[in-house]
Amino acid sequence: MPRITVLTPAAAEAPPAPPSVQRPRGVPADPQKFKLTVGPSVIDGQGVFAAEPIPARRKIGEVRGEPVSQQEAAARSRGQMRIMMIAVSARRAIDASQSTDALRFINHSCRPNTALKVNQGRVEFYALRNIAPGDELTVNYGETHHRGRLSCRCGVAGCAGVL
């Protein structure tokens, strides 16, 4: 949101603010809109946690990765303990296994505090409710390649029990 600054005589004499730091050409902007941390999760392995308050209905950030075909995603997933593939269409997926984005560590919950949306091939996460600092971010994975064969570890009341 634009800020309005009223210059008083003292402020008018102050030295100008340093220019904002610009990204080098070709370097994408940080896809995270809020500060996030990665750490041990009570749900499973590593998780991503809010490092500052996140208001409801706000975009939290994105997960970037290598675009691959669904067939390539399935082949890369075979035998892996941690799978970081996100389907973006019936034919394409994003392999986030080499991504540096914290949101790649988001764990599943049957009662999540975020929603995943695919927008023009981009994987975006939005807050479903207010999220406090220290809260683990979770999302409902929806249909997975596990097809009900993997136990859910979210531990919430009404948990479906499987992924």
TORKOL-4160 file (C-alpha; in steps of 0.2 Angstrom, whole numbers, padded with zeros to 4 digits, m for minus):
163
<pt num="1" X="0000" Y="0000" Z="0000"/>
<pt num="2" X="0007" Y="0017" Z="m0004"/>
<pt num="3" X="0013" Y="0028" Z="0010"/>
<pt num="4" X="0010" Y="0046" Z="0011"/>
<pt num="5" X="0024" Y="0056" Z="0019"/>
<pt num="6" X="0021" Y="0074" Z="0025"/>
<pt num="7" X="0038" Y="0084" Z="0025"/>
<pt num="8" X="0041" Y="0095" Z="0039"/>
<pt num="9" X="0054" Y="0108" Z="0038"/>
<pt num="10" X="0066" Y="0097" Z="0048"/>
<pt num="11" X="0062" Y="0082" Z="0037"/>
<pt num="12" X="0065" Y="0092" Z="0022"/>
<pt num="13" X="0083" Y="0095" Z="0027"/>
<pt num="14" X="0087" Y="0077" Z="0031"/>
<pt num="15" X="0098" Y="0068" Z="0019"/>
<pt num="16" X="0089" Y="0057" Z="0006"/>
<pt num="17" X="0086" Y="0039" Z="0010"/>
<pt num="18" X="0098" Y="0027" Z="0002"/>
<pt num="19" X="0091" Y="0019" Z="m0015"/>
<pt num="20" X="0082" Y="0003" Z="m0013"/>
<pt num="21" X="0092" Y="m0013" Z="m0017"/>
<pt num="22" X="0088" Y="m0019" Z="m0034"/>
<pt num="23" X="0090" Y="m0037" Z="m0039"/>
<pt num="24" X="0102" Y="m0041" Z="m0053"/>
<pt num="25" X="0094" Y="m0044" Z="m0070"/>
<pt num="26" X="0087" Y="m0062" Z="m0072"/>
<pt num="27" X="0086" Y="m0066" Z="m0053"/>
<pt num="28" X="0068" Y="m0069" Z="m0048"/>
<pt num="29" X="0060" Y="m0061" Z="m0033"/>
<pt num="30" X="0059" Y="m0070" Z="m0017"/>
<pt num="31" X="0042" Y="m0080" Z="m0019"/>
<pt num="32" X="0039" Y="m0080" Z="0000"/>
<pt num="33" X="0028" Y="m0065" Z="0006"/>
<pt num="34" X="0031" Y="m0069" Z="0025"/>
<pt num="35" X="0046" Y="m0075" Z="0035"/>
<pt num="36" X="0046" Y="m0094" Z="0037"/>
<pt num="37" X="0058" Y="m0106" Z="0046"/>
<pt num="38" X="0061" Y="m0125" Z="0043"/>
<pt num="39" X="0063" Y="m0136" Z="0058"/>
<pt num="40" X="0059" Y="m0153" Z="0065"/>
<pt num="41" X="0040" Y="m0157" Z="0064"/>
<pt num="42" X="0029" Y="m0167" Z="0076"/>
<pt num="43" X="0019" Y="m0172" Z="0060"/>
<pt num="44" X="0034" Y="m0179" Z="0050"/>
<pt num="45" X="0052" Y="m0176" Z="0047"/>
<pt num="46" X="0055" Y="m0157" Z="0043"/>
<pt num="47" X="0041" Y="m0144" Z="0043"/>
<pt num="48" X="0039" Y="m0126" Z="0039"/>
<pt num="49" X="0034" Y="m0114" Z="0052"/>
<pt num="50" X="0028" Y="m0096" Z="0053"/>
<pt num="51" X="0041" Y="m0084" Z="0059"/>
<pt num="52" X="0029" Y="m0069" Z="0060"/>
<pt num="53" X="0010" Y="m0067" Z="0060"/>
<pt num="54" X="0001" Y="m0072" Z="0044"/>
<pt num="55" X="m0016" Y="m0065" Z="0042"/>
<pt num="56" X="m0030" Y="m0076" Z="0035"/>
<pt num="57" X="m0033" Y="m0076" Z="0016"/>
<pt num="58" X="m0016" Y="m0069" Z="0012"/>
<pt num="59" X="m0004" Y="m0077" Z="0000"/>
<pt num="60" X="0011" Y="m0084" Z="0010"/>
<pt num="61" X="0022" Y="m0089" Z="m0004"/>
<pt num="62" X="0026" Y="m0101" Z="m0018"/>
<pt num="63" X="0036" Y="m0117" Z="m0021"/>
<pt num="64" X="0047" Y="m0117" Z="m0036"/>
<pt num="65" X="0055" Y="m0131" Z="m0044"/>
<pt num="66" X="0059" Y="m0141" Z="m0060"/>
<pt num="67" X="0044" Y="m0143" Z="m0072"/>
<pt num="68" X="0043" Y="m0161" Z="m0077"/>
<pt num="69" X="0030" Y="m0173" Z="m0085"/>
<pt num="70" X="0019" Y="m0183" Z="m0074"/>
<pt num="71" X="0028" Y="m0199" Z="m0081"/>
<pt num="72" X="0045" Y="m0191" Z="m0076"/>
<pt num="73" X="0038" Y="m0186" Z="m0059"/>
<pt num="74" X="0032" Y="m0204" Z="m0055"/>
<pt num="75" X="0049" Y="m0211" Z="m0061"/>
<pt num="76" X="0058" Y="m0199" Z="m0049"/>
<pt num="77" X="0047" Y="m0203" Z="m0035"/>
<pt num="78" X="0049" Y="m0222" Z="m0035"/>
<pt num="79" X="0059" Y="m0228" Z="m0020"/>
<pt num="80" X="0060" Y="m0210" Z="m0012"/>
<pt num="81" X="0056" Y="m0208" Z="0006"/>
<pt num="82" X="0052" Y="m0190" Z="0004"/>
<pt num="83" X="0043" Y="m0185" Z="m0011"/>
<pt num="84" X="0042" Y="m0166" Z="m0016"/>
<pt num="85" X="0032" Y="m0167" Z="m0032"/>
<pt num="86" X="0017" Y="m0156" Z="m0035"/>
<pt num="87" X="0005" Y="m0160" Z="m0050"/>
<pt num="88" X="0000" Y="m0143" Z="m0059"/>
<pt num="89" X="m0010" Y="m0151" Z="m0073"/>
<pt num="90" X="m0014" Y="m0168" Z="m0080"/>
<pt num="91" X="0002" Y="m0168" Z="m0089"/>
<pt num="92" X="0014" Y="m0158" Z="m0079"/>
<pt num="93" X="0022" Y="m0158" Z="m0061"/>
<pt num="94" X="0034" Y="m0147" Z="m0052"/>
<pt num="95" X="0049" Y="m0157" Z="m0044"/>
<pt num="96" X="0053" Y="m0146" Z="m0029"/>
<pt num="97" X="0066" Y="m0158" Z="m0022"/>
<pt num="98" X="0081" Y="m0146" Z="m0026"/>
<pt num="99" X="0071" Y="m0131" Z="m0022"/>
<pt num="100" X="0077" Y="m0119" Z="m0009"/>
<pt num="101" X="0059" Y="m0113" Z="m0005"/>
<pt num="102" X="0054" Y="m0117" Z="0013"/>
<pt num="103" X="0037" Y="m0121" Z="0008"/>
<pt num="104" X="0043" Y="m0137" Z="0000"/>
<pt num="105" X="0043" Y="m0144" Z="0018"/>
<pt num="106" X="0025" Y="m0141" Z="0021"/>
<pt num="107" X="0017" Y="m0156" Z="0029"/>
<pt num="108" X="m0001" Y="m0164" Z="0026"/>
<pt num="109" X="m0015" Y="m0161" Z="0039"/>
<pt num="110" X="m0033" Y="m0166" Z="0038"/>
<pt num="111" X="m0037" Y="m0149" Z="0045"/>
<pt num="112" X="m0024" Y="m0138" Z="0037"/>
<pt num="113" X="m0021" Y="m0119" Z="0040"/>
<pt num="114" X="m0016" Y="m0116" Z="0022"/>
<pt num="115" X="m0023" Y="m0120" Z="0005"/>
<pt num="116" X="m0013" Y="m0124" Z="m0011"/>
<pt num="117" X="m0018" Y="m0116" Z="m0027"/>
<pt num="118" X="m0011" Y="m0119" Z="m0044"/>
<pt num="119" X="m0011" Y="m0102" Z="m0054"/>
<pt num="120" X="m0004" Y="m0102" Z="m0071"/>
<pt num="121" X="0008" Y="m0117" Z="m0067"/>
<pt num="122" X="0014" Y="m0108" Z="m0051"/>
<pt num="123" X="0011" Y="m0117" Z="m0034"/>
<pt num="124" X="0005" Y="m0105" Z="m0022"/>
<pt num="125" X="0000" Y="m0106" Z="m0003"/>
<pt num="126" X="m0013" Y="m0095" Z="0005"/>
<pt num="127" X="m0018" Y="m0094" Z="0024"/>
<pt num="128" X="m0035" Y="m0101" Z="0028"/>
<pt num="129" X="m0035" Y="m0093" Z="0045"/>
<pt num="130" X="m0024" Y="m0082" Z="0055"/>
<pt num="131" X="m0007" Y="m0091" Z="0058"/>
<pt num="132" X="0003" Y="m0086" Z="0074"/>
<pt num="133" X="0022" Y="m0086" Z="0074"/>
<pt num="134" X="0029" Y="m0103" Z="0078"/>
<pt num="135" X="0014" Y="m0112" Z="0071"/>
<pt num="136" X="0018" Y="m0126" Z="0058"/>
<pt num="137" X="0010" Y="m0123" Z="0041"/>
<pt num="138" X="0000" Y="m0137" Z="0034"/>
<pt num="139" X="m0010" Y="m0141" Z="0019"/>
<pt num="140" X="m0022" Y="m0155" Z="0014"/>
<pt num="141" X="m0012" Y="m0164" Z="0000"/>
<pt num="142" X="m0028" Y="m0170" Z="m0008"/>
<pt num="143" X="m0026" Y="m0185" Z="m0019"/>
<pt num="144" X="m0009" Y="m0193" Z="m0018"/>
<pt num="145" X="0000" Y="m0207" Z="m0027"/>
<pt num="146" X="m0001" Y="m0216" Z="m0010"/>
<pt num="147" X="m0019" Y="m0221" Z="m0014"/>
<pt num="148" X="m0024" Y="m0223" Z="0004"/>
<pt num="149" X="m0009" Y="m0234" Z="0008"/>
<pt num="150" X="0001" Y="m0222" Z="0019"/>
<pt num="151" X="m0004" Y="m0218" Z="0037"/>
<pt num="152" X="m0008" Y="m0200" Z="0040"/>
<pt num="153" X="0002" Y="m0193" Z="0055"/>
<pt num="154" X="m0007" Y="m0176" Z="0057"/>
<pt num="155" X="m0015" Y="m0181" Z="0073"/>
<pt num="156" X="m0030" Y="m0169" Z="0072"/>
<pt num="157" X="m0047" Y="m0174" Z="0078"/>
<pt num="158" X="m0057" Y="m0182" Z="0064"/>
<pt num="159" X="m0041" Y="m0187" Z="0055"/>
<pt num="160" X="m0044" Y="m0198" Z="0039"/>
<pt num="161" X="m0030" Y="m0209" Z="0045"/>
<pt num="162" X="m0023" Y="m0212" Z="0028"/>
<pt num="163" X="m0016" Y="m0202" Z="0013"/>
